[in-house]
Amino acid sequence: MRNQSSRISDLLLRALDNLSQEDLKRFKDKLSHSDFEGKGNIPRGRLENADRIDTKNLLMEFYSGDAAVDVTIEVFTQINLQDSAAKLREEREKEFHQSQNPSELSAKGYNKKYKEDIKKKYKLIKDMNSRFGDNMILNRRYTNLTIVDRPRQAKEREHEIMAMGWRHAEIMTERASSAVTLATLYKPDKDGQTPQVVVLLGAAGIGKTMTARKIMYDWATGELYKKKFDYVFYINCREMNLLNEQGSVADMIFKSWLNTNAPVNHILVNPEKLLFIIDGFDELRFSFDQPKDNLCTDPWEKKPMEILLSSLFRRTVLPESYLMITTRPAALEKLGQCLECSRYAEILGFSKAEREEYFHKFFGNENQARQALRFVKANEILFTMCFVPFVCWIICTLKQQLEKGENLTQTSKTVTGVYMLYLSCLVKPLSNNTKQHLHGNLKGLCSLAADGVWKQKILFEEEEIKKFGLDQENSLPLFLNENIFQKETDCECLYSFIHLSFQEFFAALLYVLEEGETTTDSGIPKKDVKTLLENYRNSKNYLMLTVRFLFGFLNEERMKDLQEKFGCKLSPKIKADLLKWVQANQQTDLNLPCVHEGIYQSYQLELFHCVYEMHEEDFAVNALDHFTELKLNQNKFTQMDQWALSFCVKHCRSLESLCMCDCTFSLEDHEEELPRRQKWLHQKNHQDKPKHSPVYLLCQALKDPNCKLKKLEFCDCHLTAACCEDLSSILGTKQTLVELHLAGNSLGELGVKLLCEGLKHVNCKLQKLRLKACKLSAACCGELSSALSNNQLLTDLDLSDNQLGALGVQLLCEGLKQPNCKLQRLVLRFCGLTGACCGDLSTVLSMSQSLTDLDLSYNFSLGEAGVLLLCEGLKHPNCKLQMLGLEWCRLSAVCCGFLSSALSTSQALTELNLWGAKLGDSGVQVLCEGLRHPNCKLQKILLGSCSLTAACCGDLSTILSTSQSLTELELADNKLGDSGVRLLCEGLKHPDCKLQKLVLGYCDLTVACCGDLSSVLSTSQTLTEFSIRWNNLGDSGVQLLCEGLKHPNCKLQILQLSGCHFTAACCKDLASALSTNQTLTELILGEKTMDNSGVKQLCEGLKHPNCKLQKLGLSNVHVNEDTQRELDAVRKRKPDMVIRIWNNWRTGAIAATLLWPGCRPASWDSS
């Protein structure tokens, strides 16, 4: 009876052990609510905190004997665990039949007993955290690994070693897609051949031994190879090294049994049903170069251990049996000497999904697992290294901090900190002598690492290992040999670090050791930090992570750890060199590719990563003190980038402007199924404040009281409403912030509502808000209107490219009409407006005491009726509007009468933009009536692409000679021709003409009008800017213009001549003009036909001491080396001169763009 009870106890415990934590919870819940066998239910209080053993005992106590098994099967069925129910039912049947056997064990009984012994032996594993003595159940911890059965090429291996973050995860996922399982290793291949020998490769710490133990356990429980093998034997190669006496294969089998009466003869009758797992071949110290005559064929024959193993490998003994051999790749050459392998398979480690599974299994607690996973995924380097199961274990041991309620990110904030933690966990308490020995080996390892980094090498040959003294027996410390430094091979024996980041880690350590600690003549540049940093600037990133680790090592706490745990003394004086380096590089505008990814990030961001690695507040404040402006455009900010950026922004005490355009900000929860906005809305509906919007970390840093930011820009950064609560919080707390740009983000109605809460806050000091193309609709305008009527500081609002419609503008106008509204500039381009909203806008014009700038361009349906209404407002005596934009509003000549009347009445309007309106000559003639009126105050009129000809130029010329206010006239893209320009020149030469800027691009001009224009240049006392791009002037026309430029009365400062069809033939004249003219400061040229000889002639003029030019732009000019030297000579002689060359600058698009109002080259500041 007692034996039966024991069997039932074992059956129940096995069944419960196979349940996940969640399924066990469901099982206990169902058990506590159900009445089985008429005995009532087990009290919930007794089940609530019961573990698996307690639950089993309660089942046997309440439902004795087989009834306990029946109840368990019934509960499994009720909670939809049919597989578990079927398995328990099957195992009970087996137990029943086996219990009928006589007490004398038969061969079948021996098999059963052997499996029971194997289950007991391999069911538990000893946790690596042995200080606590924890034994874990194998199935609760073991996680499947990615195993592939095709050999990889050297390039594939290099990609794995070098890849980082999500790219590395992608590579592992790609590998996993073609992975094999343990169950298929002995299945026929595509040619129908069944392998008898499988070699399982894997780096140190990748899970080979754990996999071997899992195979043993799964076979014993009937989960694996159930019909394939009657017996599986585990041979540990490390133990084989210790056996000096002779033995036989039969002895090996005997040693695998706890029972000495093993039926070996019976076992050997069917060798084809045997599997030998030989674990750790690379650890064997034997020679396998044995003559065939020495090998044994009889499994009972006594031989030395190396002969026995060689006989198994070379298939002279038990050739029908199966082998599985685990080894590191470095031993493949040695294994190949004694084995013709049927199948190779390699353990690559954990894929992304497998890493997540491991974390959930380790913790058994959803919240703890998710928090740890968020931490790991946010750190791309750490996430990469989690393909190694041992690294996953290191991270998971931080659960003690979680159980204490600590934040995991506080345990180790930086990459250096995590790697230090990894190494520290591998070091047992060592004696002083051992520490000294360890230190000596570390120096060799660091030298090898640095040598590889400088040579951009990640695979090392044996000669290089010898060079640094790493080839001697036990010369490497145990923890490095076993877990960090792994051997690799192709056809030869090659060595590598387990990942490039570890190589860079040890390379950096070399540079912080105290002077005299190590020397090398390996070709590494002098062990000097300054040399390292100088080379870093031109390293194309191969020194990037090394420099980050360099900063990380110099954190005070880590310096102390390195000395205590590794015996390494670091040089603290290096910190001063790093401080100077950061300060010297903070103005750099160099872009570098992001390490391992090909994503470009700014050099400034990389500096921030370095400062973050040190993670010391005083150092950060001193290093970043002179940053006043940051531009970090076109970046994909990982969570790690955001930590670094936020830390440094918080300590940039002088930062005034932060601009990030075309960027993305990753969230912590990569695995969330809901889209970000839906997830946030779900949380909002459940009154659960979102933990992290994409800009949460940065906004937290900006709220620091020491931050003095004035301008914040997030244009085209894929932000959504989820970010607006954080941004709104900044508006209500950051009293220095006066400008916020959010163009190109899908904020929507909800986002604007949140922003408006910040705008209405009493502490909000914002003056400029840009919300262009933010997916806004009329529904947003009520909130904006309310904000406008409350906020008395907001003066500039851009709502362009949002479909607000007439209804939206009507709502906005309610706020604009309020006396508290102080808005001065309102931009409503591309807003889908119609004439219906112009009445409300007109009312605003007549009431607002602050609005001076209104841009309604690109609203194609305003129509004549809309313009008429607007003009009513313009004519009101209270109207303060100075600028009105009506560009490309599809207006016709009909509107010109209304506008002319407004021009003759308004005392405030100074700028009118009518680009793209089809006014024609008749329309402009009507406009001129208003322009001639003595009350007209217009200073700037833009009439580009208005279908004008020479016929209207007489009227315009009259305006030029009479207007006392007009200073800027744009007539680009009109067919004025030479005759029209001659008429204009008459007005331009009039002594009363006040024009300062004239734009005549694309006006069908030739050399015929250049004499008149030259005369204007030599006569006008006001004209300072002239653009005549894309007209066929030729060399003769440019030469005539140069005559005017050389005249002593010429006052021109800016001249744009791109696309005027001239050659090098006129460049001598241009050079002469440059050396003569005393006012010209900016010149833009651009001709393929100008060639290098023309540029060289220009250089002569530029070098002349009388030349006053400050900026030269050369578009579409291909400069050779000789010409470049001439330009460099100009820069050397005149270092303040900016020379920009746009080679192949997408000619048409950019050139055409520069015709539009106000267009000039955008980036004069970089040469």
Buried (B, 14 or more C-beta within 10 A) or exposed (E): EEEEEEBBBBBBBBBBBBBEEEBBEBBBBBBBEBEBEEEEBBEEEBBEEBEBEEBBBBBBEBBEEEBBBBBBBBBBBBBEBEEBBEBBBEBBEEBEEEEEEEEEBEEEBBBBBBBEBBBEBBBEBEBBBEEEEEEBEBBBBBBBBBBBBEBBEEEEBBBBBBBBBBBBBEBBBEBBEEBBEBEEBBEEEEEEEEBBBBBBBBBBBBBBBBBBBBBBBBBBBBBBBEEBBBBBBBBBBEEBBEBEEEBBBBBBBBEBBEEEEBBBEBBBEEBEBBBBBBBBBBBBEBEBEBEEEEBBEBBEBBBBBBBBBBBBBBBBBBEEBBBBBBBBBBBBEBBBEBBEBBBBBBBBBBBBBBBBBBBBBBBBBEEBBBBBBBBBBBBBBBBBBBBBBBBBBBBBBBBEBBEEEEEBEEBBBBBBBBBBBBBBBBBEEBEEEBBEBBBBBBBBBBBBBBBBBBBEBBBBEBEBBEBBBBBEEEBBBEBBBBBBBBBBBBEEBBBBBBBBBBBBBBBBBBBBBEEEBBEBEBEBEEBEBEEBBEBBEEBEBBBBBBBBBBBBBBBEEBBEBBEEBBBBBBBEEBBEBBBEBBBEBBEBEEBBEBBBBEBEBBBBBBBBBBBBBBBBEEBBBEBBBEBBEBEBBBBBBBBBBBBBBBBBBBBBBEBBBBBBBEBBBBBBBBEEEEEBBEBBBEBBEEEEEBEBBBBBBBBBBBBBEEBBBBBBBBBBBBBBBBBBBBBBBBBBBBEEBBBBBBBBBBBBBBBBBBBBBBBBBEEBBBBBBBBBBBBBBBBBBBBBBBBBBBBEEBBBBBBBBBEBBBBBBBBBBBBBBBEEBBBBBBBBBBBBBBBBBBBBBBBBBBBBEBBBBBBBBBBEEBBBBBBBBBBBBBBBEEBBBBBBBBBBBBBBBBBBBBBBBBBBBBEBBBBBBBBBBEBBBEBBBBBBBBBBBEEBBBBBBBBBBBBBBBBBBBBBBBBBBBBEEBBBBBBBBBEBBBEBBBBBBBBBBBEEBBBBBBBBBBBBBBBBBBBBBBBBBBBBEEBBBBBBBBBEBBBBBBBBBBBBBBBEEBBBBBBBBBBBBBBBBBBBBBBBBBBBBEEBBBBBBBBEEBBBBBBBBBBBBBBBEEBEBBBBBBBBBBBEEEBEEBBEEBBEBBEEBBBBBBEEBEBEEBBBEBBBBEBBBEEBEEE
